[in-house]
């Protein structure tokens, strides 16, 4: 009997199996009974949008207010990681990736279509064409601006904070740790991740399905394919998903990062082309006025429910509420991906970048494309573009015909849509595998291939059967419960940040004794001297190490096990007290260097400095608080300094409210 090799997997069965069963069930239901499923889901969606739209309005408003508060609050300097952690990606790559994941194909699909649909909508038809153009820009700004990115920002920030600050798994369940504690590792935590995985899968599937249709339409416009047939769609999906899988297998550092950088450069080139060869003066003026219009109407737009304007309610449900539901339903996927690439950023830096930069770019992009289309429709097309407002798949390519070199630019647009398609798919594959494996560091490549194939097969299946709209309705319905979940994220994050801030702001005990002034002549010599590397190494090897050994002996005599760790290049020594439940206490001293100013080197009234670099012994701590120079400390003062930090540590760990902050890390066993 032949024994088959066992397939290695990192899937978490409690999350993956229920998710796959639910995904396949909903997909089959949407494909076999597309009209029936769509009608049933539309009834539910309609009830929510009509009767519970205020939930979306208040939720999104609260998200914006909360993030703005955090950005300017005392919590803004807290890092998403240890206090000494550094960002993994350059600022350009970071912005490129979060932008590609956050908006993707939607920018290409709606940049002309949405402004034109608002401009030609019957609701605004009674207004002068100038007012219609202003309203078109205003509502497009509103739907693609700060409110959308605030939704992504809350989820991404919560995930980043708990994953990198508390070292919990990069998973939605981790955001409930302050509220649920260890229950997040049970069935309740699995349910949260199942919800996130299914929501992510449905959101990406519908977006990719509509993206394929637009790519096919563009190829048809350029006479590359003869029609918008299912055979062509199969070919497009097969090629693009294959590229997505290759990119996902390569990892974030290679595939996703490279494609995102290429994409943002291509997008900027296309933007400048339309700006410079379109109605440039009109675009610059309308963008400037549009920003002012948005700022002036910000609060009115934010809180408006159109309850006094019954004729506009259907438009309100089908645009603003649908957009809020759509962004919320996408937030597990986008939030997880943003969190993955944001380690080492401060909260203030994270919020500033996520809220302001993509919003500003969206405004520029929508102004250039949307206002160009409206201008061409009024001056050149004689209403032809307005008549195509309900056909967004072809509208972008018809719009390009009014610009120079339409064929070349159309090729560029298709290339950008393809890259957006691939970046959305590969980052989606990465996120889904991360959820399904509870953020396993290394997973077999076949799992990545599985998610890519599943996305391709099910999106084509639904595209052919006409079930994509039903799945889209399902996705929008899930936004209601998830908006409540995000509010719980905020409560959880607030509780954690309060404890975090109190922990690092904790003062030392009043029993701490400062320097008495003894041996002041020796200290003066130390203050005005500049040390080389060997001098500091000797200080650490003799004075620091001796202080630690003396402390270790005393700790051991009090039945407290301690360990002294020594490292080279750079030289450092640390005393460590191990705990099984809470984080280890660590106090170390390291040889660090800093540059010396040229002015100081040339100063005659100071001792000579041979190099433009000086070395000093730097005290550091296990919880990554900011350290300081200890070169002026005597052996007894070093012992006193360790003890004051140890006393502070004991006071903190004895307070129950700090349990969450001090016990989430898994300590390695002392050897």
C-alpha positions, -999 to +999 in steps of 0.1 A: +000+000+000+014+034-011+016+060+017+008+095+005+030+122+020+012+143+046+004+178+034+020+204+057-003+233+066-005+262+090-043+267+086-062+271+118-091+246+115-114+266+138-112+296+114-105+281+079-131+253+077-162+273+088-151+302+066-146+280+035-180+263+040-198+296+044-180+312+014-188+282-009-224+281+004-231+318-003-213+316-037-234+286-048-266+302-036-257+334-055-248+315-086-276+290-087-304+314-076-289+348-086-321+367-089-338+352-059-307+357-037-302+392-050-339+401-043-338+387-008-305+404+001-317+437-014-348+436+008-325+433+039-301+459+025-329+482+018-343+479+053-309+487+068-302+516+045-337+532+050-342+525+087-307+523+101-288+547+079-282+569+110-260+541+124-236+545+095-237+583+097-229+584+134-204+556+133-183+572+105-185+606+122-173+591+155-144+574+136-132+607+122-135+626+155-117+598+174-087+597+150-084+635+149-084+635+187-057+608+189-035+626+163-033+657+185-034+640+219-007+629+242-010+594+227+002+606+193+039+598+202+033+562+211+049+539+186+033+509+169+059+486+183+086+489+209+097+524+217+130+519+198+114+501+168+120+516+133+097+515+102+102+485+079+095+504+047+104+538+033+078+565+034+072+563-003+068+525-004+045+526+027+022+553+012+022+535-022+011+502-007-016+515+016-029+536-012-030+507-037-047+484-012-072+511+001-086+524-032-072+502-060-094+496-091-121+519-076-101+550-085-101+540-122-136+528-122-153+558-105-129+587-113-150+597-143-181+578-137-191+591-102-187+629-110-206+623-143-234+604-125-239+631-099-237+658-127-264+641-148-286+628-119-322+638-121-321+649-084-298+678-095-312+683-130-332+715-119-300+733-110-278+754-133-250+733-149-224+752-127-241+742-095-244+706-108-207+706-115-199+719-081-222+694-064-206+666-084-172+675-072-183+681-036-201+647-032-172+629-049-148+645-024-171+636+005-173+599-006-136+594-013-122+617+014-113+617+051-144+597+061-135+567+040-099+567+052-110+571+089-128+538+086-096+521+074-075+541+099-094+529+130-091+492+120-055+495+108-044+514+139-061+490+163-045+460+146-010+476+144-011+487+180-021+453+195+001+433+171+033+453+175+029+470+209+014+440+228+029+414+205-004+397+199-012+379+166-020+403+137-057+394+138-090+411+145-095+391+176-064+407+191-082+441+191-106+428+218-078+418+242-085+446+268-122+436+268-120+398+265-085+390+278-076+353+270-111+346+257-099+359+223-081+325+219-114+306+221-145+302+200-154+339+203-120+348+188-125+323+160-160+338+152-144+373+149-117+360+125-143+339+105-163+371+100-132+390+088-121+362+064-155+359+048-159+397+045-125+400+030-131+372+005-165+386-006-152+422-009-122+412-031-143+388-052-169+414-062-142+441-068-121+418-090-153+406-109-162+442-118-125+450-125-123+422-151-154+436-168-137+471-171-104+456-184-124+436-210-143+468-220-111+487-224-096+459-246-127+459-267-125+497-271-090+493-284-101+464-308-078+440-290-108+417-283-140+415-303-165+413-275-171+412-238-175+374-237-170+351-208-142+333-227-122+366-227-130+371-190-116+336-182-084+344-201-080+378-183-087+363-148-063+334-154-034+356-165-039+382-138-045+359-109-014+339-119+006+371-116-011+379-083-002+345-069+035+349-080+036+383-064+019+370-032+044+341-030+073+366-034+060+383-003+052+419+007+088+430+006+092+420-031+060+415-050+035+438-034+060+466-027+074+466-062+040+466-079+027+493-056+057+515-064+053+510-101+016+517-099+018+550-080+044+562-105+022+552-135-008+569-118+011+601-114+022+601-150-014+596-162-026+623-138-001+648-151-009+639-187-046+647-183-039+678-162-014+693-187-032+683-219-067+688-207-084+721-196-055+729-172-066+764-160-102+751-154-089+721-135-066+741-112-093+766-105-120+740-099-097+720-076-090+751-055-126+760-053-136+724-046-113+722-016-128+754-002-163+741-009-155+708+009-141+725+040-171+749+042-196+721+039-177+695+059-199+694+090-231+697+071-222+668+049-209+647+078-242+649+098-267+652+070-293+624+068-315+642+041-345+636+063-360+670+053-354+664+016-375+633+008-368+635-030-331+631-024-334+601+000-331+574-027-299+591-039-286+594-003-292+556+003-276+546-031-246+568-027-235+580+007-249+552+028-238+526+002-203+541+003-200+540+041-212+504+041-188+495+013-157+511+030-167+494+063-171+460+047-136+465+031-120+476+063-110+442+077-090+435+045-075+470+041-069+474+078-050+442+081-028+450+051-021+486+064-013+472+098+011+447+082+032+474+067+030+500+095+052+486+122+075+513+138+054+543+129+040+566+157+003+569+161+005+605+150+025+596+119+001+568+111-031+588+114-016+618+095-005+597+066-036+575+064-061+604+067-045+633+049-022+621+021-045+596+004-074+620+008-055+648-008-044+626-037-080+613-042-092+649-044-066+658-070-073+627-090-111+630-089-109+667-098-086+662-128-106+633-142-141+642-131-139+679-139-122+672-172-151+649-182-177+675-172-158+702-192-155+680-223-191+670-220-202+707-219-178+720-246-168+692-269-190+661-265-224+678-265-237+656-237-223+623-251-204+616-218-235+624-197-254+598-217-228+572-208-229+579-171-247+546-164-220+526-183-189+532-161-171+502-178-168+521-211-170+557-198-133+561-189-122+550-224-147+572-241-135+602-221-099+595-232-110+600-268-112+637-262-075+639-252-044+636-274-030+601-282-062+583-270-050+548-280-016+551-261-033+566-230-060+538-231-032+512-230-017+530-200-051+530-183-055+493-189-020+487-176-028+507-144-061+488-139-042+455-143-016+465-117-044+476-094-061+443-100-029+424-092-020+445-061-056+441-047-055+404-054-020+396-040-025+417-009-059+401-005-044+367-008-018+376+018-044+390+042-067+360+039-039+335+045-028+356+075-063+354+090-067+317+083-033+308+099-036+332+129-007+352+114+017+323+110+052+336+101+059+310+074+032+292+055+035+266+027+033+282-007+004+259-017-019+278+006-012+311-012-019+293-045-052+279-030-065+313-021-056+327-055-073+298-073-104+301-051-107+338-058-104+332-096-128+303-098-155+318-076-154+353-091-157+338-126-184+314-115-204+344-101-196+366-132-210+339-155-241+332-134-248+368-127-244+365-089-219+393-083-246+418-074-261+394-049-226+389-033-221+427-033-254+431-014-242+404+011-210+423+016-229+456+022-252+440+048-222+427+068-211+464+073-238+470+099-225+446+125-189+454+117-195+491+123-204+481+159-173+459+161-151+489+150-167+510+178-157+483+202-122+485+187-121+522+197-132+514+233-106+486+235-078+509+221-087+537+244-084+514+274-051+501+262-036+535+254-045+548+288-027+519+305+002+523+281+006+560+288+004+555+326+030+528+324+056+549+306+048+581+326+051+563+360+074+583+382+101+567+404+095+561+441+101+591+464+127+569+482+151+573+452+183+591+464+200+615+440+238+621+439+251+634+472+279+655+458+306+632+470+337+628+448+327+660+429+363+666+416+363+633+398+329+639+384+339+673+370+367+655+351+342+630+337+318+658+326+344+677+306+361+646+291+352+628+258+356+591+258+368+567+231+353+533+225+379+514+246+374+536+276+336+530+276+341+493+270+364+493+301+338+512+321+311+486+313+335+456+319+346+469+353+323+493+370+290+482+354+296+445+355+309+446+391+277+465+402+256+439+384+275+410+400+271+425+434+234+430+428+230+395+415+246+380+447+222+400+468+192+391+447+201+354+449+205+356+487+169+368+487+159+338+466+153+359+434+169+343+404+189+367+383+210+364+352+238+386+338+239+387+299+270+399+281+273+409+244+299+422+220+299+446+191+287+468+206+298+460+242+268+457+265+260+440+298+225+436+314+210+422+345+178+402+339+152+389+364+130+362+348+093+358+353+069+332+339+038+353+339+049+390+335+076+404+313+112+400+324+129+429+342+159+440+323+184+468+330+214+470+307+242+493+298+255+496+262+284+513+245+268+539+222+283+567+200+273+602+190+287+627+166+305+658+180+298+693+165+327+708+145+323+740+167+330+719+198+360+703+182+375+737+175+367+752+209+399+761+227+383+762+262+376+725+262+399+694+263+411+683+229+389+659+210+407+636+186+377+624+165+343+638+156+327+609+175+325+603+212+313+572+231+292+568+262+276+541+283+238+541+277+213+526+301+184+507+285+154+488+298+134+457+289+103+476+281+121+499+257+116+531+276+140+559+268+174+554+284+202+578+294+240+583+298+254+567+330+291+575+325+290+598+357+276+570+379+297+553+406+293+516+412+269+523+441+249+548+421+245+522+394+232+498+419+208+524+432+197+532+397+189+496+390+170+493+423+148+524+416+138+509+382+131+475+399+110+492+426+090+509+398+086+476+380+073+459+412+048+486+418+035+484+383+031+446+381+012+445+414-016+467+400-043+446+384-052+473+358-017+468+343-021+431+338-030+436+301+001+456+293+027+435+312+016+399+306+009+397+269+045+389+258+057+354+260+091+353+278+117+329+267+130+305+292+163+315+308+192+292+298 
